[in-house]
Amino acid sequence: MVSEAFIWAILLLPLGTFAVIGMVIRPFFNRFAGISGILLIGAMAA
């Protein structure tokens, strides 16, 4: 049986990643655009 925390993690991990990319990485570290891609792929794979 799948725990409730696991279900919430499936929902919130990609949303949290998009928030971090949009509010932290893009405005302040735009020259490191590869970090955004790696972070997004990691969130989708998890």
CHARMM-style PDB file with segment names, atoms N, HN, CA, C and O in Angstrom:
ATOM      1  N   MET     1       0.844  -1.175   0.000  1.00  0.00      PROA
ATOM      2  CA  MET     1       0.000   0.000   0.000  1.00  0.00      PROA
ATOM      3  C   MET     1       0.893   1.244   0.000  1.00  0.00      PROA
ATOM      4  O   MET     1       1.939   1.278   0.649  1.00  0.00      PROA
ATOM      5  N   VAL     2       0.469   2.233  -0.720  1.00  0.00      PROA
ATOM      6  HN  VAL     2      -0.381   2.206  -1.247  1.00  0.00      PROA
ATOM      7  CA  VAL     2       1.242   3.455  -0.861  1.00  0.00      PROA
ATOM      8  C   VAL     2       0.828   4.435   0.231  1.00  0.00      PROA
ATOM      9  O   VAL     2      -0.358   4.632   0.496  1.00  0.00      PROA
ATOM     10  N   SER     3       1.831   5.043   0.856  1.00  0.00      PROA
ATOM     11  HN  SER     3       2.795   4.883   0.641  1.00  0.00      PROA
ATOM     12  CA  SER     3       1.528   5.980   1.936  1.00  0.00      PROA
ATOM     13  C   SER     3       1.056   7.326   1.378  1.00  0.00      PROA
ATOM     14  O   SER     3       1.307   7.667   0.222  1.00  0.00      PROA
ATOM     15  N   GLU     4       0.383   8.057   2.219  1.00  0.00      PROA
ATOM     16  HN  GLU     4       0.179   7.780   3.158  1.00  0.00      PROA
ATOM     17  CA  GLU     4      -0.130   9.370   1.822  1.00  0.00      PROA
ATOM     18  C   GLU     4       1.005  10.342   1.530  1.00  0.00      PROA
ATOM     19  O   GLU     4       0.893  11.171   0.627  1.00  0.00      PROA
ATOM     20  N   ALA     5       2.090  10.249   2.282  1.00  0.00      PROA
ATOM     21  HN  ALA     5       2.181   9.576   3.016  1.00  0.00      PROA
ATOM     22  CA  ALA     5       3.239  11.134   2.064  1.00  0.00      PROA
ATOM     23  C   ALA     5       3.851  10.910   0.682  1.00  0.00      PROA
ATOM     24  O   ALA     5       4.292  11.860   0.035  1.00  0.00      PROA
ATOM     25  N   PHE     6       3.878   9.672   0.238  1.00  0.00      PROA
ATOM     26  HN  PHE     6       3.520   8.901   0.764  1.00  0.00      PROA
ATOM     27  CA  PHE     6       4.416   9.364  -1.084  1.00  0.00      PROA
ATOM     28  C   PHE     6       3.559   9.989  -2.179  1.00  0.00      PROA
ATOM     29  O   PHE     6       4.093  10.520  -3.153  1.00  0.00      PROA
ATOM     30  N   ILE     7       2.263   9.933  -2.034  1.00  0.00      PROA
ATOM     31  HN  ILE     7       1.829   9.501  -1.243  1.00  0.00      PROA
ATOM     32  CA  ILE     7       1.354  10.544  -3.011  1.00  0.00      PROA
ATOM     33  C   ILE     7       1.554  12.055  -3.057  1.00  0.00      PROA
ATOM     34  O   ILE     7       1.593  12.639  -4.139  1.00  0.00      PROA
ATOM     35  N   TRP     8       1.680  12.691  -1.899  1.00  0.00      PROA
ATOM     36  HN  TRP     8       1.648  12.216  -1.019  1.00  0.00      PROA
ATOM     37  CA  TRP     8       1.927  14.131  -1.854  1.00  0.00      PROA
ATOM     38  C   TRP     8       3.271  14.475  -2.493  1.00  0.00      PROA
ATOM     39  O   TRP     8       3.388  15.499  -3.168  1.00  0.00      PROA
ATOM     40  N   ALA     9       4.274  13.644  -2.292  1.00  0.00      PROA
ATOM     41  HN  ALA     9       4.178  12.813  -1.744  1.00  0.00      PROA
ATOM     42  CA  ALA     9       5.587  13.891  -2.896  1.00  0.00      PROA
ATOM     43  C   ALA     9       5.509  13.825  -4.416  1.00  0.00      PROA
ATOM     44  O   ALA     9       6.154  14.616  -5.104  1.00  0.00      PROA
ATOM     45  N   ILE    10       4.726  12.889  -4.942  1.00  0.00      PROA
ATOM     46  HN  ILE    10       4.203  12.246  -4.383  1.00  0.00      PROA
ATOM     47  CA  ILE    10       4.556  12.789  -6.394  1.00  0.00      PROA
ATOM     48  C   ILE    10       3.950  14.078  -6.946  1.00  0.00      PROA
ATOM     49  O   ILE    10       4.334  14.533  -8.023  1.00  0.00      PROA
ATOM     50  N   LEU    11       3.026  14.653  -6.229  1.00  0.00      PROA
ATOM     51  HN  LEU    11       2.714  14.283  -5.354  1.00  0.00      PROA
ATOM     52  CA  LEU    11       2.375  15.881  -6.679  1.00  0.00      PROA
ATOM     53  C   LEU    11       3.253  17.114  -6.475  1.00  0.00      PROA
ATOM     54  O   LEU    11       3.368  17.949  -7.372  1.00  0.00      PROA
ATOM     55  N   LEU    12       3.868  17.229  -5.310  1.00  0.00      PROA
ATOM     56  HN  LEU    12       3.775  16.551  -4.582  1.00  0.00      PROA
ATOM     57  CA  LEU    12       4.544  18.474  -4.949  1.00  0.00      PROA
ATOM     58  C   LEU    12       5.993  18.574  -5.416  1.00  0.00      PROA
ATOM     59  O   LEU    12       6.506  19.685  -5.549  1.00  0.00      PROA
ATOM     60  N   LEU    13       6.662  17.469  -5.665  1.00  0.00      PROA
ATOM     61  HN  LEU    13       6.245  16.566  -5.556  1.00  0.00      PROA
ATOM     62  CA  LEU    13       8.055  17.534  -6.096  1.00  0.00      PROA
ATOM     63  C   LEU    13       8.218  18.259  -7.438  1.00  0.00      PROA
ATOM     64  O   LEU    13       9.056  19.156  -7.526  1.00  0.00      PROA
ATOM     65  N   PRO    14       7.462  17.917  -8.483  1.00  0.00      PROA
ATOM     66  CA  PRO    14       7.584  18.689  -9.724  1.00  0.00      PROA
ATOM     67  C   PRO    14       7.146  20.147  -9.572  1.00  0.00      PROA
ATOM     68  O   PRO    14       7.768  21.041 -10.145  1.00  0.00      PROA
ATOM     69  N   LEU    15       6.082  20.392  -8.807  1.00  0.00      PROA
ATOM     70  HN  LEU    15       5.577  19.665  -8.341  1.00  0.00      PROA
ATOM     71  CA  LEU    15       5.635  21.776  -8.608  1.00  0.00      PROA
ATOM     72  C   LEU    15       6.680  22.590  -7.854  1.00  0.00      PROA
ATOM     73  O   LEU    15       6.934  23.747  -8.189  1.00  0.00      PROA
ATOM     74  N   GLY    16       7.279  21.988  -6.844  1.00  0.00      PROA
ATOM     75  HN  GLY    16       7.073  21.048  -6.572  1.00  0.00      PROA
ATOM     76  CA  GLY    16       8.345  22.660  -6.106  1.00  0.00      PROA
ATOM     77  C   GLY    16       9.551  22.939  -6.980  1.00  0.00      PROA
ATOM     78  O   GLY    16      10.191  23.983  -6.856  1.00  0.00      PROA
ATOM     79  N   THR    17       9.861  22.003  -7.865  1.00  0.00      PROA
ATOM     80  HN  THR    17       9.341  21.155  -7.966  1.00  0.00      PROA
ATOM     81  CA  THR    17      10.988  22.197  -8.774  1.00  0.00      PROA
ATOM     82  C   THR    17      10.725  23.354  -9.728  1.00  0.00      PROA
ATOM     83  O   THR    17      11.609  24.179  -9.959  1.00  0.00      PROA
ATOM     84  N   PHE    18       9.530  23.421 -10.278  1.00  0.00      PROA
ATOM     85  HN  PHE    18       8.812  22.750 -10.090  1.00  0.00      PROA
ATOM     86  CA  PHE    18       9.189  24.543 -11.151  1.00  0.00      PROA
ATOM     87  C   PHE    18       9.281  25.867 -10.391  1.00  0.00      PROA
ATOM     88  O   PHE    18       9.730  26.867 -10.952  1.00  0.00      PROA
ATOM     89  N   ALA    19       8.866  25.887  -9.139  1.00  0.00      PROA
ATOM     90  HN  ALA    19       8.501  25.075  -8.684  1.00  0.00      PROA
ATOM     91  CA  ALA    19       8.953  27.108  -8.337  1.00  0.00      PROA
ATOM     92  C   ALA    19      10.407  27.504  -8.107  1.00  0.00      PROA
ATOM     93  O   ALA    19      10.751  28.681  -8.216  1.00  0.00      PROA
ATOM     94  N   VAL    20      11.256  26.541  -7.794  1.00  0.00      PROA
ATOM     95  HN  VAL    20      10.977  25.585  -7.706  1.00  0.00      PROA
ATOM     96  CA  VAL    20      12.678  26.845  -7.576  1.00  0.00      PROA
ATOM     97  C   VAL    20      13.313  27.350  -8.861  1.00  0.00      PROA
ATOM     98  O   VAL    20      14.075  28.316  -8.840  1.00  0.00      PROA
ATOM     99  N   ILE    21      13.008  26.707  -9.972  1.00  0.00      PROA
ATOM    100  HN  ILE    21      12.389  25.922  -9.989  1.00  0.00      PROA
ATOM    101  CA  ILE    21      13.565  27.149 -11.254  1.00  0.00      PROA
ATOM    102  C   ILE    21      13.082  28.556 -11.583  1.00  0.00      PROA
ATOM    103  O   ILE    21      13.878  29.405 -11.986  1.00  0.00      PROA
ATOM    104  N   GLY    22      11.796  28.810 -11.417  1.00  0.00      PROA
ATOM    105  HN  GLY    22      11.149  28.120 -11.090  1.00  0.00      PROA
ATOM    106  CA  GLY    22      11.230  30.106 -11.786  1.00  0.00      PROA
ATOM    107  C   GLY    22      11.605  31.248 -10.871  1.00  0.00      PROA
ATOM    108  O   GLY    22      11.732  32.387 -11.322  1.00  0.00      PROA
ATOM    109  N   MET    23      11.787  30.964  -9.581  1.00  0.00      PROA
ATOM    110  HN  MET    23      11.684  30.039  -9.215  1.00  0.00      PROA
ATOM    111  CA  MET    23      12.035  32.051  -8.627  1.00  0.00      PROA
ATOM    112  C   MET    23      13.489  32.191  -8.201  1.00  0.00      PROA
ATOM    113  O   MET    23      13.878  33.244  -7.695  1.00  0.00      PROA
ATOM    114  N   VAL    24      14.300  31.159  -8.391  1.00  0.00      PROA
ATOM    115  HN  VAL    24      13.984  30.304  -8.802  1.00  0.00      PROA
ATOM    116  CA  VAL    24      15.680  31.231  -7.911  1.00  0.00      PROA
ATOM    117  C   VAL    24      16.679  31.105  -9.052  1.00  0.00      PROA
ATOM    118  O   VAL    24      17.520  31.984  -9.241  1.00  0.00      PROA
ATOM    119  N   ILE    25      16.594  30.031  -9.803  1.00  0.00      PROA
ATOM    120  HN  ILE    25      15.911  29.317  -9.649  1.00  0.00      PROA
ATOM    121  CA  ILE    25      17.639  29.755 -10.789  1.00  0.00      PROA
ATOM    122  C   ILE    25      17.581  30.721 -11.962  1.00  0.00      PROA
ATOM    123  O   ILE    25      18.600  31.312 -12.320  1.00  0.00      PROA
ATOM    124  N   ARG    26      16.414  30.892 -12.566  1.00  0.00      PROA
ATOM    125  HN  ARG    26      15.587  30.411 -12.276  1.00  0.00      PROA
ATOM    126  CA  ARG    26      16.319  31.779 -13.732  1.00  0.00      PROA
ATOM    127  C   ARG    26      16.651  33.248 -13.413  1.00  0.00      PROA
ATOM    128  O   ARG    26      17.428  33.850 -14.154  1.00  0.00      PROA
ATOM    129  N   PRO    27      16.111  33.840 -12.370  1.00  0.00      PROA
ATOM    130  CA  PRO    27      16.430  35.251 -12.127  1.00  0.00      PROA
ATOM    131  C   PRO    27      17.873  35.499 -11.691  1.00  0.00      PROA
ATOM    132  O   PRO    27      18.467  36.504 -12.084  1.00  0.00      PROA
ATOM    133  N   PHE    28      18.442  34.610 -10.892  1.00  0.00      PROA
ATOM    134  HN  PHE    28      17.960  33.795 -10.573  1.00  0.00      PROA
ATOM    135  CA  PHE    28      19.744  34.891 -10.304  1.00  0.00      PROA
ATOM    136  C   PHE    28      20.893  34.130 -10.958  1.00  0.00      PROA
ATOM    137  O   PHE    28      22.028  34.605 -10.957  1.00  0.00      PROA
ATOM    138  N   PHE    29      20.612  32.962 -11.513  1.00  0.00      PROA
ATOM    139  HN  PHE    29      19.689  32.576 -11.514  1.00  0.00      PROA
ATOM    140  CA  PHE    29      21.665  32.137 -12.105  1.00  0.00      PROA
ATOM    141  C   PHE    29      21.342  31.808 -13.554  1.00  0.00      PROA
ATOM    142  O   PHE    29      21.460  30.653 -13.964  1.00  0.00      PROA
ATOM    143  N   ASN    30      20.942  32.787 -14.323  1.00  0.00      PROA
ATOM    144  HN  ASN    30      20.846  33.725 -13.990  1.00  0.00      PROA
ATOM    145  CA  ASN    30      20.499  32.551 -15.691  1.00  0.00      PROA
ATOM    146  C   ASN    30      21.618  32.006 -16.565  1.00  0.00      PROA
ATOM    147  O   ASN    30      21.348  31.286 -17.526  1.00  0.00      PROA
ATOM    148  N   ARG    31      22.859  32.332 -16.256  1.00  0.00      PROA
ATOM    149  HN  ARG    31      23.079  32.917 -15.475  1.00  0.00      PROA
ATOM    150  CA  ARG    31      23.964  31.834 -17.075  1.00  0.00      PROA
ATOM    151  C   ARG    31      24.199  30.336 -16.866  1.00  0.00      PROA
ATOM    152  O   ARG    31      24.892  29.698 -17.658  1.00  0.00      PROA
ATOM    153  N   PHE    32      23.621  29.780 -15.798  1.00  0.00      PROA
ATOM    154  HN  PHE    32      23.058  30.299 -15.155  1.00  0.00      PROA
ATOM    155  CA  PHE    32      23.714  28.344 -15.541  1.00  0.00      PROA
ATOM    156  C   PHE    32      22.394  27.673 -15.908  1.00  0.00      PROA
ATOM    157  O   PHE    32      21.765  27.032 -15.066  1.00  0.00      PROA
ATOM    158  N   ALA    33      21.983  27.817 -17.143  1.00  0.00      PROA
ATOM    159  HN  ALA    33      22.495  28.337 -17.827  1.00  0.00      PROA
ATOM    160  CA  ALA    33      20.691  27.277 -17.574  1.00  0.00      PROA
ATOM    161  C   ALA    33      20.669  25.756 -17.520  1.00  0.00      PROA
ATOM    162  O   ALA    33      19.598  25.161 -17.402  1.00  0.00      PROA
ATOM    163  N   GLY    34      21.817  25.126 -17.602  1.00  0.00      PROA
ATOM    164  HN  GLY    34      22.687  25.609 -17.698  1.00  0.00      PROA
ATOM    165  CA  GLY    34      21.869  23.667 -17.528  1.00  0.00      PROA
ATOM    166  C   GLY    34      21.399  23.131 -16.194  1.00  0.00      PROA
ATOM    167  O   GLY    34      20.878  22.018 -16.116  1.00  0.00      PROA
ATOM    168  N   ILE    35      21.579  23.919 -15.136  1.00  0.00      PROA
ATOM    169  HN  ILE    35      22.003  24.823 -15.199  1.00  0.00      PROA
ATOM    170  CA  ILE    35      21.132  23.503 -13.807  1.00  0.00      PROA
ATOM    171  C   ILE    35      19.616  23.322 -13.799  1.00  0.00      PROA
ATOM    172  O   ILE    35      19.102  22.402 -13.163  1.00  0.00      PROA
ATOM    173  N   SER    36      18.911  24.185 -14.494  1.00  0.00      PROA
ATOM    174  HN  SER    36      19.328  24.933 -15.011  1.00  0.00      PROA
ATOM    175  CA  SER    36      17.450  24.076 -14.553  1.00  0.00      PROA
ATOM    176  C   SER    36      17.028  22.757 -15.180  1.00  0.00      PROA
ATOM    177  O   SER    36      16.126  22.082 -14.685  1.00  0.00      PROA
ATOM    178  N   GLY    37      17.680  22.400 -16.260  1.00  0.00      PROA
ATOM    179  HN  GLY    37      18.413  22.948 -16.662  1.00  0.00      PROA
ATOM    180  CA  GLY    37      17.344  21.153 -16.933  1.00  0.00      PROA
ATOM    181  C   GLY    37      17.624  19.931 -16.082  1.00  0.00      PROA
ATOM    182  O   GLY    37      16.809  19.011 -16.010  1.00  0.00      PROA
ATOM    183  N   ILE    38      18.786  19.928 -15.433  1.00  0.00      PROA
ATOM    184  HN  ILE    38      19.448  20.675 -15.491  1.00  0.00      PROA
ATOM    185  CA  ILE    38      19.151  18.798 -14.577  1.00  0.00      PROA
ATOM    186  C   ILE    38      18.184  18.677 -13.407  1.00  0.00      PROA
ATOM    187  O   ILE    38      17.762  17.575 -13.057  1.00  0.00      PROA
ATOM    188  N   LEU    39      17.835  19.802 -12.807  1.00  0.00      PROA
ATOM    189  HN  LEU    39      18.178  20.697 -13.092  1.00  0.00      PROA
ATOM    190  CA  LEU    39      16.907  19.795 -11.678  1.00  0.00      PROA
ATOM    191  C   LEU    39      15.529  19.294 -12.103  1.00  0.00      PROA
ATOM    192  O   LEU    39      14.896  18.523 -11.381  1.00  0.00      PROA
ATOM    193  N   LEU    40      15.071  19.727 -13.260  1.00  0.00      PROA
ATOM    194  HN  LEU    40      15.585  20.353 -13.846  1.00  0.00      PROA
ATOM    195  CA  LEU    40      13.767  19.294 -13.756  1.00  0.00      PROA
ATOM    196  C   LEU    40      13.759  17.802 -14.075  1.00  0.00      PROA
ATOM    197  O   LEU    40      12.810  17.099 -13.728  1.00  0.00      PROA
ATOM    198  N   ILE    41      14.801  17.317 -14.728  1.00  0.00      PROA
ATOM    199  HN  ILE    41      15.572  17.888 -15.011  1.00  0.00      PROA
ATOM    200  CA  ILE    41      14.883  15.887 -15.045  1.00  0.00      PROA
ATOM    201  C   ILE    41      14.931  15.062 -13.770  1.00  0.00      PROA
ATOM    202  O   ILE    41      14.302  14.007 -13.684  1.00  0.00      PROA
ATOM    203  N   GLY    42      15.676  15.538 -12.780  1.00  0.00      PROA
ATOM    204  HN  GLY    42      16.187  16.394 -12.849  1.00  0.00      PROA
ATOM    205  CA  GLY    42      15.741  14.822 -11.507  1.00  0.00      PROA
ATOM    206  C   GLY    42      14.398  14.753 -10.810  1.00  0.00      PROA
ATOM    207  O   GLY    42      14.049  13.729 -10.223  1.00  0.00      PROA
ATOM    208  N   ALA    43      13.643  15.840 -10.873  1.00  0.00      PROA
ATOM    209  HN  ALA    43      13.927  16.672 -11.350  1.00  0.00      PROA
ATOM    210  CA  ALA    43      12.326  15.852 -10.231  1.00  0.00      PROA
ATOM    211  C   ALA    43      11.343  14.941 -10.953  1.00  0.00      PROA
ATOM    212  O   ALA    43      10.531  14.270 -10.316  1.00  0.00      PROA
ATOM    213  N   MET    44      11.414  14.916 -12.267  1.00  0.00      PROA
ATOM    214  HN  MET    44      12.073  15.460 -12.784  1.00  0.00      PROA
ATOM    215  CA  MET    44      10.507  14.055 -13.020  1.00  0.00      PROA
ATOM    216  C   MET    44      10.867  12.579 -12.862  1.00  0.00      PROA
ATOM    217  O   MET    44       9.988  11.717 -12.891  1.00  0.00      PROA
ATOM    218  N   ALA    45      12.138  12.292 -12.697  1.00  0.00      PROA
ATOM    219  HN  ALA    45      12.852  12.992 -12.673  1.00  0.00      PROA
ATOM    220  CA  ALA    45      12.576  10.902 -12.551  1.00  0.00      PROA
ATOM    221  C   ALA    45      12.272  10.355 -11.161  1.00  0.00      PROA
ATOM    222  O   ALA    45      12.138   9.144 -10.983  1.00  0.00      PROA
ATOM    223  N   ALA    46      12.164  11.242 -10.179  1.00  0.00      PROA
ATOM    224  HN  ALA    46      12.273  12.226 -10.323  1.00  0.00      PROA
ATOM    225  CA  ALA    46      11.949  10.783  -8.798  1.00  0.00      PROA
ATOM    226  C   ALA    46      10.564  10.361  -8.560  1.00  0.00      PROA
ATOM    227  OT1 ALA    46      10.226   9.949  -7.450  1.00  0.00      PROA
TER     228      ALA     46
END
